[in-house]
Amino acid sequence: MTGPARRDQPLTVHHLNQLLLVCSLVLLVAVAAVRISSRSGLPSLLVYLGIGVAMGQDGLGDIQFNNAAMTQVIGYAALVVILAEGGLGTKWKEIKPALPAATSLALVGVAVSVGVTAAGAHYLIGLEWRQSLIIGAVVSSTDAAAVFSVLRRIPLPAHLTGTLEAESGFNDAPVVILVVSFSMAGPVEHWYVLVGEIALELAIGAAIGLAVGWLGAFGLRHVALPASGLYPIAVMAIAVTAYAAGALAHGSGFLAVYLASMVLGNARLPHWPATRGFAEGVGWIAQIGMFVLLGLLVTPHGMGDDIVPALIIGLVLTIVARPVSVVVALLPFRVPWPEQALLSWAGLRGAVPIILATIPMVNQVEGSRRIFNIVFVLVVVYTLVQGPTLPWLARKLRLGEGPEAADLGIESAPLERLRGHLLSVAIPEGSKMHGVEISELRLPAGAAVTLVVREGTSFVPLPSTVLRRGDELLVVATDPVRDAAERRLRAVGLGGKLAGWLGTPNGGASR
């Protein structure tokens, strides 16, 4: 890579200043691009890839970068952060019913997709079987970043969103094993050996992820840290620990970090909104850096001969392999045809296939540069097609939902010496707490609303004070009733003043 400093020159403060300037400008452009992509429906990952290409050797920046090994390492690190952020935002009550279907899609679906796509690449394009199998495995993994960013803007039924999110978190492990196996020198191992290896790695990763997540949540709930800013750092450190422990134990580190983060995200940790905000910000930085780096690795002038093969393989994947894999994997679950159609079209690809395409490059597999180019073109074209059309398809299939009662944002600050908690409650748009009087909250004894902030003005409420959307409440609760008070606040936010009396669960979200 050529840039501010050459390899034969020591890095100086001046070079560091230049690098910081470039990085800050890239981040600012990327942040502005998010606004543009949200208005136009254009997936932001394409914008980030475009920034990388523009900075590369065929662009304005003329940066020469061809280090596939570095890209792979940084891509893995970014994927860990993205999976952690996605797991922290996954609600257990939504994903629990979808686990069997998501697991089947991540295992049976991947196997079917790899076989169908590889057959298409071999017979239609004329690639060797090893190259065809590598491409089939690489593009059979749905991308967590793409799924998390696109689906959370679409009002789909909870079980569909949960299925797609869980699938994207689960299917990285078997795909990585397949790509590494197909990229190794010598004959490919027997299929039953690969199946056993995949099952073992998934089991190890799941066990370590759940254990690390539970231990981390237990520790954070029982140890009061001296500063609120330490909680987000601790949560992300626990998630990364799960990945490292899983990988070192020869398990699936990706599955471990996703499950550990999901456990942490559903554990009602102190200062949760601050933690979610921190994780979301780190996740955005990881996405931006990963996509820009992948764009730098591309050499557009050498991709002309690979465009048509990429379009053909992508067509096989999108029109044949993904639908067939969904039908076969979901056969035992009797999923309605409209939902299967949406799941087939929502198999979004993104950075993960491009990162996996660097594995054969690092292993110096014959034709690995062509494999990378084909995967890159395929991801760009079909992300451009699938992402913006997914909301339209959901409406046509009548699978979109209307706005639901919004969950409350509750932040807990432990008051260790006073054996109490100060809960900060934000009432969002759509919350059924709007119009409820303070006395109608029916908080447990030992909890009380002490302050209301409305339109920038704070006041001490009366029992007859009516709450409104946009209000922020400060609730003081003693340690024994802290959990009960939070459950009651969430129940009223989702079910209104009669929550718990007319069939509405007197609980609410898990965090």
Disulfide bonds with the S-S distance in Angstrom:
none
